[in-house]
Amino acid sequence: MPAITRSAAIDIPETLIDGAVRKAKSRLMPMIIIMYLIAYIDRANLGFAALRMNVDLNLTPELFGFAAGIFYVGYVIFEVPSNILLGRFGCNVWFARIMVTWGLLSMATALSRGVVSLSIIRFLLGFAEAGLAPGLIYYMTIWFPKRELSKVISYYYLGLPLSSIIAGPLSGVILDHMDGFFGLKSWQWLFIIEGIPALIMAVVCLLYLTNTPKEAKWLSDEERDAYDRMMEQERKEVSSHGHADLRASLLSPQVWILGIGYCATVFGLTGLVFWMPQIIKQFKVTDTTVGLLSTIPYIVGAIVMCWWAARSDAKKERFWHFIVPSLIFSAGFILTAFASSYWVSLLGMVISTAAFLSAVPVFYTLPASFLVGAASAGGMAVVNAVGNIGGFFGPWILGYVRQRSGASAALYLCAFVVLIAPTLVAYLRFTNKQMPWK
């Protein structure tokens, strides 16, 4: 008798499915990681540019925080429509469109002349990039079974630490060595150089990204059929206790509560991404060294994230695998704020970064556990859109608090806000017993 898949409802050889999933991972995950990596470089390089740009554009911490955060206003406005259009045009075409427009706008940030022009470009950049993150999550739910989901989302989320590991040193070198080249400031070259890869990746995506298992010519006929039957069975299982209809997902209280929780988590993320270079600059080091030191939290975080996500999949447990790192995320901010040594502050940032990266891949399995099909596309977009409201208010509020009360007060605020997420997830867990989380 052939081995049977983990789902007893379908009679498919497990070795056939496992081989097909491995092929899908090896073909699709590198492109997914690179897309998210490039997106995060173009989203977060403002933090490094600020080391030179803020002086040239006369930006106070509050004005810088506003310009950094307004990216998320455009992002939130177009996120749900973007995911709906993704379903209409296909993942490969829509992802390519997203990358072309954000690459051009990222490069156009070099044209900024003050807070107004910078804010307009950042708003348009958010509008252009909207839909990529929830679209990629939705794309992975189309391709990968639930037992693999936390792991593959952690691979996807490697784009975040890898973007910082690559962009940190690169940004530092550009800032230190390209000032005045062809009459441009070094921070202008930073935006121009780091915007080009998005244009290149758009072409790769258009040519090589496969929308669904049914279209995968790189799978054998048997693998394609088995893959499609397996994913269809999972879609039926999820829809039996969740939502398959777009309207139902958009009206689901659970979706909106998860969005608010993610908003609190993203608020904390902005404290890491946009202010970490300026905190490290207090070490009195060069911009190149700032870039190198900023990679340390992300290197540690990437290792911890992959281990934690694999542990969550192996134990088939999501709830505590989100709650524990969320609490540690808060504790890291407190350590950074309380520390009297720069090196202890860096340790606090390492702890917060590793905890954040461990929490988010598990978090995204929560809406995926009760949303499927059109509901998944719309629901994921709602969660991400509401979550990224924290991306707007985070830099702005933290800049305001930092300017008036100091860096420690801003970090304590981050520590408090990020606790909202595990509180809301715990509320859902204990008031909705039908939720398929352990």
N, C-alpha and C positions, 0 to 999 in steps of 0.2 A: 504493500500500500504506500502511495506517496505521502510525504509529510503534508499536513494541513496547516493553513495559515492560522494566526492567533484568533481570527474571527471564525467561530464555528459555523456561522450562517452561510459561508461560501466555501465551496470545495475547490480550492486552488493550491497547487503545490507551493509550499513556503519558500523553497529554494528559488523558484521562478520569480516570485514577488521580491524577495530579498535582492536578487541579482538586478532586477529592473530598478529598484529604489537606489541601489548603488550607482547604476548608470546615470540616473536622474541627478543624484547628488554631485557626481563628478562633472557633469555637463552644466548644470544650472547654478549650483551654489557659488562657483568662482565668479560668475557674472553678477549674481545678486550681491555678493560681498563687495565687489569692486564698485557697483553702482552706489551702494550705500556709503562706501568709503569716500568716493568723490563728492557725493552730496554733503557729507559732514565736513569735509575739508572746506567746501565753498560756503557752508553755513557758519562755521566756527572760526575761520581764519581772521575774522574781524577782531577777535581777542588778541591775536598777535600783531595785527596791523595797528592796533591802538597804542602800542608802545612808541610809535613814531607819529601816527596819524592824528592822535588827539591834540598834539601840540600844533600841528600845521592847520587843523580845522577849528582850533579853539573850542574843543569839546571838554566840558566838565564831566565828572563821573555820572551825574544825573542825565546830561544830554547824550552821553555815550550809551548809557543804559536804555534810553528811549529809542535811539537809532538801532541798537542791537535787537531790542524787543519787537519793534514794529514789523520786522520780518514775519513774525508769527501772526500778525493781523491778516496780511494777505494769504498766508498759509491756511489759516482757519476758514476764511471766507470761501475759498475755492476747493477745500479738501473733499467734501462730500460730492459736489458736482464732478470733480476730477475722477473720483472712483467710479461714479456712474458712467462717465464717458469711457473709462478704461474698459468696462464691460462691453461697450458698443463698438469700439475701434480695435480691441485686442490689446493684450499686454505689451507685445513687442512694439507696435506702432505708438501706443500712448506713452510708454516709458521713454522711447526715443524722442518724442515731442517734448516731454518734460526736460530731458537732459540738454537738448539744444537750446531751449529758452533760458534755462537757469545758467548754463555755461556762458552765454552771451551777456546776461545781466551781471553775473559775477565779475566778468572782465570789465564791465561798464562801471563797477564801483570805483575804479581808478579815476573816473571823471568827477568824483565828489569834490565840492568846493566849500561845503559847510554842512551844518546839521540838517538843513532842509533838503538839499540834493541827496545827501547820504541816506536820509530817511525814506525819500521817494524810491530810490534804487533798491533799498533793502525791502520795502513793501512789495515792489514788483518781483523781486527775487523770491520772496515767500509765496507769492501768487503763482509764479512759474513752477516752483518745486512742489507745490501742494499735490498730494495724492501719491507721491512716490513711496513714502514709508508704509502707509496702510495698504497701498497697492501691492507692495512686495510681500507683506504679511498675508494678504488675501491670496496672492499667487502661490505662496508656499502651502496654504491650506488646500489649494487645488491639487498640488503635486505630492504632498507627503502625508502619510497616515498619522493618526494621533500619537501613536507610540513613538514617533520620531520627531514630533513637532517642537518640543522644547529644545531638543538638540540642534535641529536645523535653524531655529530662530536664533540660538546662541551663535551659530556659525555666521548667520546674517549680521548679527549685532557685533561681530568681530570688526565690521567696517568702522565702527565708532572708535575703539581703541587703536586700530591700525591707522585710521586717519590722523590721529594725534601723534602716533609714533612716527609716521612719515612726515606729516605737515609741520610738526614742532621743529625738528632740526632744519628742514627745508626753509621754513618761514624765517627762522633765526638767521640762516646764512644769507637769504635774500635781503633781509633788513640791514644786516651788517656790511654787505659787499656790493649792493647794486644801487646805492643812492647816487643820483645824478646821471645814471647811465641813460644816454639818449635824451637827457633833459628831464627825466622823470624821477620822482621820489621813490625810495626803495619800497614804501608801502604800496605805491601804485603798481610796481612790478609784481608784488606779491599777488595782487588780485588778478593781474593779467596772466601770469604763468600758471597759477593754480586753477584758472577757469578753463584752460584749454583741454584737459583730459575729459571733461564732460562731453565735449563735441565729438571726440574720438570714440568714446564709449557708446554714444548714441547710434553710430553706424554699426558697431559690433552687435548691439542689442537688436537692432532692426533686422539684421541678417541671421542671427544665431539663436535668439530666444524663442522657445517653443511654447505656445500658449496653453495647450492642454495635453494630457497623455494620449488622447486620440490622434493628435497631430504629430506625434513623435516618430518620425521615420527612422530615427537612430535606435529604436527598440524593435525587436522582432515582432511578428504578428501575434505570437503566443503571449509575449510579455505585454504588448499593448492591450490585448484583450483582458488579461489577468489584472493588469494595473487598473483599467477602467472599471472592472467589476468590483475590485476591492474598494476603490474610492467611492463608488456609487453606494455600496453597502454602508460605508461610514457616514455618507451624507444622510441616508435614511435613518441611521441610529441617532445622529445628532438632531435631526428634525423631529424625531419622536418625542424629545423632551425639551426642545428649544424652538428656534425660529428659522424658517426658510424663506419667509416673505419679507421683502424690503421694508414695507410699511410697518410691519410688526416689530422689526428690529429698531427702526427709528423711534418708535413709541415705547420701547422697552425700558422700564425704570432701571433694570440691571445694567443696561448699556450706558445710560447716562451717569449712574453712580460710579461705574468703572472709569468713565471719562473724567469725572471730577477727581477721582483718586489719582489717575495718571497726570492730571493737571498739577497736583501737588508734587508728584515725582519730578516732572519736567521743571517746575520752579526750582527744585534743588539742583537739577542738572545745570541750569544756567549759572548757578553759583560756582560750579566747577569750571565750565567751559569758558565763560567770558571773563572771569576774574582770576583764574589760576595763574596765567602768565604775569599778571600784575602783582599777585602775591609773591611769586617766585622772584620777581624783579627786585624785591626788597632785600634779596641776598646780596645785592650790589654786584651783579655779574653781567656779562655781555648778553646781547639778545640771542646769540648762538647758544650760549649756555642755558639761557631760559628755555629755549626750544628743546635742548637735550634733557634737562631736568624734568620738563613737563611730560616726557615720555614714560617716566618711571611709574606713575600711578596707572597708566594704561597698559603697560606691559604686565604688571602684576594683575590688574583687573581682567585682562584677556584670559590669563591662565585660570584664575579662580572661576570666571564665568563659564568656561567650557566644562570644567569639573562639576560645577554646581548644576548646570543644565542636564548633563549626563546622569547625575545622581537623581534628579527629579524624574527623568524619564524611566530610569531603572526601577525606582520605587513606586512609579505611577502616582506620585503625590505632588500637588501643586500649591495648596494653601500655605503650609508652613515653609515651603521653599520660596514663597514670596514674602511672608511676614518677617522671617528672621533677617534676611539681608536688608529689608526696609528699615528695621530698627537699627541695624549697624550703620546704615547710610546716615542716619541722624547723629549717631554717636561720633562718627568721623568728623562732622562739622563742629561738634562741641569741642573735640580734642584740638582741632585746628585753631579755633577761636581762643581756647584757654591756654594754649602753649606759649611759653616764654622764649622758646628756641625756634629758629627757622626750620631746623631739621625735624623737630617734633610736629611743626605745622605741616611739613611735607608728608610726614607719616599719617597725619589726619586726613590729608587729601588722598593718599594711597588707599586708606581704609574706606573712605566715602566712595571713591571711584570703583573699587572692586565690588563693594556692596551694591551700588547702583547697577553696574553691568550684570551682576548676578540676579538681581530682582526683575529686570525688565523682560528678558526672554521668557521667564516663567509667567509673568503678568500677561503676556500676549496669548498664552494658552488658555486663559480664563474666558475671554469672549469667544475664542474658537471652540470652546467646549459646548456652547449652546447656540451658535450661529452657523449657518451653512448657506451656500449658494449666494443669491442676491442679498440675503440678509447679512451674510458675512462681509460682503463688499461694503454695504452701507453702514453696518454696525461698526466694523473696524474703522471706517472713516470718521464716524461720530466720536468714538473713543479717542482717536488720534487728534481730531479737530478740537474737542473740548480740552484734551490734555495739553495741546500746544497753546492754549490761552495762557497757561503758566509760563510759556516761553516769552510771551509779550510782557506780562506783569513782572516776571522774575527779574530780568536785567534792570527794568525801570525802577521798581521798588527797591531792589538791592543797591542800585546806584544812589538813589535818594537817601537811603538809610546810611550808606557808607559815607556819603558826603557830609552828613550832619552828625552822625554818631560814631563813625569809625568802622573799620573792617570787621572787628569782633562782633559788633551788634548785628551786622548783615549776616554773618555766619550763624549766629544764634537763631536769627529769624529763619534761615534755611533749615536748621535742625528741627525747629518747631513745625514748619509747614510740611515737611516730608513725612511726618508722622500721620498726617491725614489719610494717606493712601492705605497703610495697613489697617487703620481703624475702619475705613469704609469696606475694605475687602472682608474683614472679620465680621462686620455687620451683615454683609450679603451671605456669608458662609453660615451664620448661625440663625438667620431669619428666613433663609430659602433652602430648606433641607433637600429639595430636589436638584440643587446645583451639583453637577458631577465633579466636585472637587473633594479631595480627602483632607 
